[in-house]
Amino acid sequence: MIQTNTIKTIFNTLLLMSTLSKVNGTVRQFHLHLYGEVSEEYGPHILCQIPNVSKSVCASMCLENAKCHAVEICNHGVSRCRITTGQHSSPMSNSSRSTCQLYRLGNPCREGYWDRLQNTCTQNITQTLPPNTCADCHCLLGLLDIVTNGEIRFTLSGGKTLVCVVEVAVLGLDIYKWTVIQRRRSGGSVHFDREWNEYKEGFGSTTSDFWIGNDFIHQLTNITGNHHLQIRMTKNNGQKLTVEYLFYIESENGGYRLHAASLDGSQNLGDPFLSTCQECANLMKFSTKDVDNDNDTIRNCASVSKGGWWHNSCQKSNLNGEFGQVNYTLGINWNKFTDLSYVEMRVRRL
């Protein structure tokens, strides 16, 4: 506990410090709440440290750094302001060790962690669930009582880590629980030119770019009831595109064959999933560079486009293809558009 009377005088019952920022003509106020004492040991949560500055200057520097969620004021020896993520600091009571005063940025989220970069509420939770209790993100709210928009990570009993996106609809009448099955961004460090077994098991990192795994996608989309696939894309110019389907895939014995349908029963002529063109994906088995299930008699479409997908002959959609190709047959594309910078595929039960 903080014992200093000076601190108690300056910080009232709420124990807060405020700083102002003027953005686009709007004055915004942020509060840094006195949380307790933490070890002075240096850790990866520390973004930078500055000697001999006041608390108000320290608070202002935190405000200027979108990754900052807390500051530490260390007065052992030279006074230092430490700008931190706030994620790895914890209170301590061992007064024999050098400590710093921890001030956390006020969190507007009811649950979870405030992502200042995205202005969303997020959680980085790892929780191992008992066997057979959860197969996807559908049961997440019942377990964690999360009711705000945000992103949650947790680990199933089999070891698979899921990214769950929670969306509260207008007026809170519906809560959507999405299980993310793929996420990519241009310039990412994870390449998608992989072999069959890698696509089967999944690869990448749920904190960056990943494919969750075809075995899991089959399991996920064959739980009782229909499943809603939402694909969210961003073009290089910032334009966003969202497409949605009824969706499931077969098991490995069936080649992870794709089954997609319109949510509203419409024909969707020209759709790269639903149309009957020679490049369209519906009812195709999955193909990789070492397992060729496509209908092209000359080429292996997965090898040409450098990404596993439900290739036909070849494709006018491949969200696992190589970024940066102008020719849509040679890389990532959606309906022949190749200028994609971000893509996310996610599934929920209906």
Summary of the structure (lengths in Angstrom):
residues: 350
radius of gyration: 24.5
end to end distance: 49.0
largest distance: 81.0
contacts: 1080
relative contact order: 0.10
helix: 15%
strand: 35%
